[in-house]
Amino acid sequence: MSKTVRLILIPMLAFFAASCRLGTQKKAQEAVSPKRETVNSEPAVPGLKAEPETQIDPNIQWSPDQRQAQSGYHYLLGEMLLQRGNVQDASTMLSSAYALDASPFLGTRAIIAKAEADSLEEASKEAERLVLLYPRDMDAKVIYAQLLVRKGQFSEAIVQLESVIKSQPKEELPYVMLIELSARAGNRKKARECALKLTKVRPQSPIGWSMMARLNLLDGDKKGMLASANRAYKLQPSPDNAILFALALELNGKAKEALGVYEVAYKSADSSEKLTGKLVDLYRQVGDLEEALRVLSDLQRSSGVAPSVGMEIQKVAILWELKRDGEALVILERLSKGDQRPELVATLLGYAYERAKRMDDAIKAYSKVTKEFPLYKEVGVRRCLILKEQGKLNEADALIKDYLNQPDPGWEFFVLAAEVASTAGRSEDAIEYARAGSVRYPEQTRFLFLVAAYQEKAEKFRDAMSTIRALLKLEPDNSTALNFLGFLMVEQGEDLSEAKKLIERALEIRPEDGAYLDSLGWCYFKAGDIAKAEELLLRAIKRSPDEGVIMEHLGELALKRGEATAAVSWFEKAIEQKLEPRDRKRIEVRLEEARRKK
């Protein structure tokens, strides 16, 4: 599936997920307690193994009220699983909900889950049936159109969207999809007509006016683009619309005004990647990127003057997206020799050097950015990360301290300070920097986890467990913290029953996380259940095939069984992976011991 199609489909699915949840609050409140009508047992969460059970046939013994109540339970459980990323089981539960209560809403939810579970063909067939059953339901037709787009059947998708527009002419979403599909098919005339109709029926629609501006851009209608972009920006002064309006001003010879609007966009972007992503999106939504380059080049030639910095940055962003980094770097190096927008150019040039793996040049470019530039902090983070990766810890430390002495340095620099200190072997400093960050930015609860992590690294295990429990009081569903505490308890020989419950709670939130499966497997190993430990550890290594600690645990399991050759093999694989120094040292010792037992 192409990037353009993904841009069309994914936001639309998210839109309907949100709107559908709002529309079902009443149904959710009517759902009964989650008790399954079975002979043997209470329900188990899908995805976890359970004993076989005999289910009563709902078609025979359930009343309509029972069916609707059970449908509500299946729906709620399916939505929970969908949010946790367990799309396969979510699809099963939502399909069951629809089978029990055949409403168009439940039908669309089941179809969305099937599509996310990669059952595209089946989802498409069900969507087609749903449209036939409920010909007036807009959601069903839009979902069907989205699935047709994923299958590449654009003309059939357009038919569905036109049908929706005909029956519900003031709904915004079908217009947006139809505009994008028509533009993608090269029919910009139809796309313009559709955008014009949208702005007439919904004159306060920012997306309608912004899409009209983009179409005007591709058609070379600079005045039309300026009028539409201005309207979109006034209705919604977002970074995307700011960039669009600034470009329109620049194309119409109003460069001074454009710089002021560009500044709004730059202040709203917190990284080079996001800034360039926004620029690229201007073009990707209504045509391919090669065509966008051609349009920019044509406009520059027709103006008869040298291209401005703003226009050149548009080209750089598109070239990056097309993986033509060399051409982008040439443009930025040329721009860096001028005096227009020097700090913005230096920021983008540094990022370009990073992409080219020229880290020393990146540092030089970034160093030209001053404190007055909106992206100064982001540039500082990039510089610190490069210095750390280069092993220049003293330089990184000095730079970080310079930022920390500022009135509002940003929480990122406390994280960097702790990380650099830890890398340099200064565990106490790492703990103190993390604590200082927690005090300065209490809303950033990640600092509590960092404090615990550095305490554990300094072998202050009791302190680490105490800190992570404090975090769990604030965020009881923090799966990373649950797993970390559970694993620490296993390693320190604490209550294995409590440790197991903590790790299982983490797995309920992220059912197939390799690290969590490893922790649970190690817990079973410590408890003496070798068979269960092996099952979980093998699942873990399948999910995280490059994780050396999981390989270590499989080696320990093999030794427990007296299989020294297998243990040696696992330990040898483990030390080939990226490991913490202390983990590597421990595994190397165990490897030598295992070799002596062969």
N, C-alpha and C positions, 0 to 999 in steps of 0.2 A: 504494500500500500504506500503510495507516495506521501511526501510530507504535506502537500497541499490538502490531500484528502483527509489526512489525520487532523489537520487544523480545522477542517470543516466538521468532522465527526465528533472528536473528543469533547470540545466545548459544548456541543449540542447535547451529548449524553449527560454531561454534568448538569446542564441547564434543566433537563427533564428530571434528573434525579432529585434536584432541589425542589422543583415545582411539584413533583409527585409526592414528596414527603410532606409538604405543606398541605396538600389536598387530602391527606389520609389521617390527620390527627384524630378525627372522630372515630374512624375505624380502629385505630390503634387503641383508643381508650376502651372500645367495646370488646377487645380480645380477652379471652379467659386466661386463667393461669395455665402455664405451659405443662399440662399433663396430657400425655399421649394416651389414646384409647387403645390399650394393649392388654393382653392377658397377663404378661409377666412382669413388666417393669416400668419405672419412670423413664422419660426420654433421655437420650444421650445426645450430645452435640455432634452433628455430622462431622465426619472426618476422624473421629476417635472410634477405636474398635469397641464393639459391644457384643454381648451374647445374642444369638439369634432369637427373635421374638415373633410370636404369632399375632398379626394385626387383625382387628375386626374390620370387616369390609364396610367402609363408610357409606357406600351406596345402599346397603341393606339396613343397617342398624342406626344410622345417624339421622336425626331430624334436620330440617333446614337451618334451625338456629344453631344446632351443634356443628353443622358443616361450616356455617359462616364464622362461628367462634374459632374452630380449628384452623380455618383459612387465615384468620387474623394472627394466630400464633405462628403459623408457617411463614406468613409474610414478614412478621417482626424478626424472626430468626434468620430468614433469608437476607433481610436488609443488614442485620448485624454482621453476618458472614461476608456480605459484599463489601462492607466498609473495612473489614479486616483483611480483605484481599483473597479470601477463600472462595473464588468465583465458581468453582465446580459444585461445591455443596450449596452455595447460594442459589445457583441455577436450579438445582433439584428442589430446594425448599420453595422457591418462588413459583416453579411450575406446579408443585403440589397445591400451593395457595390458589392458583388460578383454576386448577382442576376442581377444587372444592367450591369456589365462588367465581364463576366465569364473568368477571367484570372487565371492561376495556382497560382500566387502570392496572389491575393485576396482570392482565395479559401483556401490557407494555413493559412492566417491570420484569416479568419472566423472560421476555424477548431480549431485553437489555442484558440481563445476566447471561443468557445463552451466548449472545454476541461477544461478551467479555471473556467467556470461557472458550472462545475460538470455535464455537459451533455455528459458524456463519451461515452455512447452507440451511441448517435446520431452523435457525432464528429467522432467516428470510422467508421460509415457507410459512412459519407460524405468523409472521407479520402480515403476509399476504392474506392469510385466512382471517386474521383479525380485522383487516381493512374491509373485507367482504362482509363480515359479521356486523361491523359498526362503521358504516360508510360515512357517518357524520362526525366521527371522532378524530379531531385534529392530531392528537398525540400519536395515535396509531399510524396515521398516514405519514407523519414526519419521521417516526422511527423506521417505517418501511422505506422511506426515501433515503434515510441515512445508510441503511443496510444495502440498498441498491448502489449507492455511491461506493461503498466498500467493495462491492463486486464489480465495479467498473461499468455498471449499467446506467450511465448518466441520463440518457433520454427518458428511460422509464422513471427515474427519480424526478426528473423535471415535470413529468405528467402528474405525479402525485402532489408535488408542491403547488403546481398551478391549480389543482383541484382544491387544495386547502385555501389558497388565496381567494378563489372564487366564492367559496362558502363563508370564509371568515376574512374579509379584506383588510381588517385592521390589525391582524396578528403580525408582529415584526419578524419572528424567526423564519417563517417560510420565505419571506422576501430575501432575507440575508443569504439563506442557502441557495436560493434560485439565482441571485446575483453572482455568487461565487461559482456556481456550476456553469452558468452561461459564459462567464469570463474565462473559465478554465477550458471550455469547449471552443474558445476563440470567437464566440458570438458576442462581441462587446456592445453591439447595437441593442441586442435584447437585454443585456445586463444593464445598460444605461436606462432603457425604458422601465425596467423593473425598479431600479434605484429611484428614478424620478417619481414613479407611482408611490413608492414607500414614503418619500419625503412629502408627498401630497396628503396621503391618508394619515401619516404620522409626522407632522411638521416639527415635532419636538424630539425626533429620534436622532441622537448624535451619530449612531452607527450608520443610519441612512445617509446623512450628509457626508460623513467621512468616506463612505464607499463611493459616493458620487464624485468626491474630490479625487479619489484614486483613479477612477475611470477617466476623469478629465485629464489627469496626468498622463496616462498611457495614450490618450488620444491627442495629446499636445495642446489641449485647450487650457492655456495658462490662466486666462481670466476666469473661466468657469471653475477651474480648480481653486482659485483664490476665494471666490465667493462661497463655494461649498465648504472649504476647509475652515474659513472664518466662522461660518455658522456652526460647524461641528465643535470648534474650539470654544465658542461662547456657550454652547449648550453643555459641554463637558470638557473642562480644561485639563484633560488627562495628559500624561507624557506622550502617548501615541498621537493624540490630536495636536499637541503642541509641535511635535516634529513635523507632522503633516502641514500645519499652518505655516511654520517657519520655512519649509521648503517651497510652499506656494508663494510666500512673500519674496523669497530669493529669486524664484523664476520670473517674477514680475518686476524685477529691478529694485526691490525694496530691501536691500541687504541689511541696512542699519536696523530696521524694524525686526528683521528676521533674527538677528543676533540676540535681541532681547527675549524672543520667544524660545529660541534654542536653549537659552540659559535656564528657562523653566524646566525643559526636558532633562538637561544635564543634572540639575539639582535633584530631580526625582529619581535618577538612575543611581543605584548604589554599587555598580560594577561595570567594567568595560564590556563584559559579556552581555549584560542586560541592555546596555545602551545600544550596542550593535544589533542585538536581537530585535529591538524595537524598530530600528531603521530598516532592517530586512523585511519585517512584517508589513511595512508599507506597500511593498511590491508583491510579496508572495501571495497575498490574498486575492489579487486580481490579475494573475498572469504569472508566467515563469520568470526566473531570475535572469536568464540570458536576455530575455526581451527587455527587462528592466534596465540592464546595462546599455542595451541599444538605445532605449528611450533617453537615458541620461546623456549619452554621447551625442545623439541627434540634437538635443536641446542645447548642449554646450556649443556645438558647431553653429547652430542657427543664431545664437546670441552674438557671435563674432568677437567675444571677449574671453580672456583666460578664465578657466573654471574657478569658482570660489572654493574656499576651504569646506564650507558646508556641502557643496555638491560633490567634492572629491571624497568626503567622508561617506556619503551615500554609496559611492562606488566601492570604497574599501570594505564596507560592511557586506555588500553583496559578494565581492570577491572572496572574502573569508568564508561565507556560507557555501560558496562553490569550491572551496578547498584550493583556491588559487592564491595561496599565501604569498608567493614570490611577487606577483603583480601588485598585491596590496602593499607590501613592504616598500616597493619602489616608489609608489605614490606618497606614502607617509614620509619616507626619507627626503623626498623632494619638498614636501610641505614643511618639514622641520627646518629647512634652510631659509624659509621666509619669516615674516614677522606677524602673520595673521593667526590669532588664536593659538599662541605658542604652547600654552600649558595643556590645552585639549589635545593638540597634535602630539606633544610629548607623552601624554597618557596612552594614547592609542599606539604610538610608536613602541613604547615599552611593552605593551601587550603583544604587538606584532613580533618583537624580538623574542619574547617568551615562546610564542608559537613556533618560531624558527630555532628554538633551543639555544639562542645566543644570550645567555643569562647576564654576562658582564655588560653587554650593550643595553640590555633591558634596565639594569640598575642605573646606568648612566642617563638613560632617557628619563626614567622615573624621578631621578634626583633633581631635575629641572622644574618640577612641580612645587609651587609654593603653598603656604598655609591658606592663602586667600582663595585657592581654587576649590570648587565644590567637591571634587573627588579626591581631595588631599588625603583623607584617612584611608580610603580604599587603595590608593597608590602606596601608602605606607605599609598596609598589610601585605601587598604584593612584594614590596622590597624586603620585608622581614622574612617572608616565606622563602624567597630566593636565597637570601643569605643563610638561612637555616639549612636548606637543602645543600648548599655549597660547603657546609661545615664551618662557616665563618660566624661562630657563635658570639664572639666578643663584639663584632660589628653589629650583629642583629640585636644584642642586648643593649648596646649604646643607643641604637635607633629607637628601640622600644621605650627606653627610659625617657628619651626626648619627647615622645608622644604622651607618656604617662604624666609628665610634668605640665601638660596643658590642662585648661579648666575642665574640658569634657573630652577626654581622650577616646572614649568609645570602649565598650566591653571587650571588643576583639583583641585589644592590646594587652589586657590582663591575661587572656587565654594564651596569647603568643608568649608573653613573659614567662608564664608558668611552663609552657612547653619547651622553651629554650633552656630554662633553668634545669628542667628534668633531663633534657638531652645532654646537658653539660655535667650531669651527675649531682646537681645541687637540689636534692629532694626537699629539704626544708624550705628553701627559697620557692620552689614550685608550689608547695602547700600554702605558703604565705601569700604568694601572688594570687592564687585561686581564692583564698579567703578574702583578700582585699577586693577582688572583683565582685565577690558575693555581697560585700558590704556596700560597695559603690553602686552596684546595679542589682538590687535584690530581686527584681523581676526576672532576672536571668538565672533560673534555677539550675541551669547546667553547671554553674560553678560548684554547687554542692557535690555533684557527681565527680567533677574534676578533683575536688579536695579529697574525696574518698579514694579515687583512683591513685592519686599521688601518695596518699597515706598507705595504701596497699603496697605500692611499689617500694615504699620505705620500710615495709614489713611492720607497719603499725596496724595490725589487722583489727584489733578491737576498736580503735578509733575509726577505721574505715567503715566497719559495720554500723557503728553509732551514727556516723555522718549519713550513710545511705538510708538508714531508717528515718532520719530527719527529712530527707528528701521524699521518701515514700509517704510521709504524713501530709506533705503538700501535694504530691502527685501519686496517689495510690495505684494508678494504672500505667505508671512509667515502666514499660516492659524491660528496658535496659537496666534500670535500677533493680527491679525484681530479680532478674537473672544474675546480676552482679552480686547481690546480697546472698542469693541461694548458692551460687558457686563458691563464694568466700566461706560460707558455713560448711560446705562439703569439704573444702580444702583444710579447714581448721578443725575438723572433727566435731563440729557443733551438732545440734539436733537435726538429724537427717530427715526426719518426718517434716519439720517446718521448712527445711531447705527444699524438699521435694515439692511442697505446696507452693512455695514462692516461684520456683521455676515453672511449674505447671501453669500458674497464673500468667506468667510471661508468654508461654506457648499458646494460651488461649487468645492472646492478643495478636501474636505473630506465629501461627501454627507451624510453619516450615522453616523457621530461622535455624541455620546450621549451628550457630553458637549456643542457642538455647537447647537444641537437641543434644549437643555435646554435654552441656551442663547436667541435663537430666540423666543421660547415659552414665556419666561419671558418678552421679549420686547413686544410681542403682549398683554400679560397680563397688562403691564403698560399702553399700549395704549388703553385698554378697550375692546379688542377683545377676550372675554373669550373662545368662541368656538374654534377659531384658536389656542389659547394658549393651551387649553386642548389637542387638536390633537397633537401638537408638543411635549408637555411634556410627553404624554403617549408613543410617539415614542422614546423619550429620555430615559425614564426609562426602556423601553424594551432593548435598546442598552446598557445602563449602570445600571443594576439592583441593584447594591450595592452603588449607589451614593446618599448620604444623602441629599445634597442640592437640587437635583431634587425632592426628596420626600417632602422636605420642600415647594418647589414651588407648588407641587400638593396639599399640605395641605392649602396653602394660597388661591389657586384657589377654593378649597372646601369651605373655610370660606367665600369667596366672594359670593358664591352661597347660603350661609346660611346653609350649610351642616356641622354642627359642629362635628357630629359623625365621618364622613369621614375624616374631618380635623385632629381630634385626632388620628385616625388610621395612617394617613400618618406621622404626627409628631412623633408618638411613634416608627414607623419603622425607621424614620430618625435618631433618637438619638441612635439607636442600631448599626449604621454604624460607620466607622472610620471617624472622623471629626476634623477639626481645632478647638482649644479651643473656639475661638470667635464664630464660627458657632454653636457649641454645646450650648453655653450659650444663643445665640439668639433663637435657636429652642426650648430650654427648656422653655424659657419665653413664647413663642407663644403657646406651648403645654398647659401650665397652663391656659392661657387665653381662649384657645379653650375648655378646660374641664369645665370652668365656664359657657360657653355658651350652654353646652349640656342640 
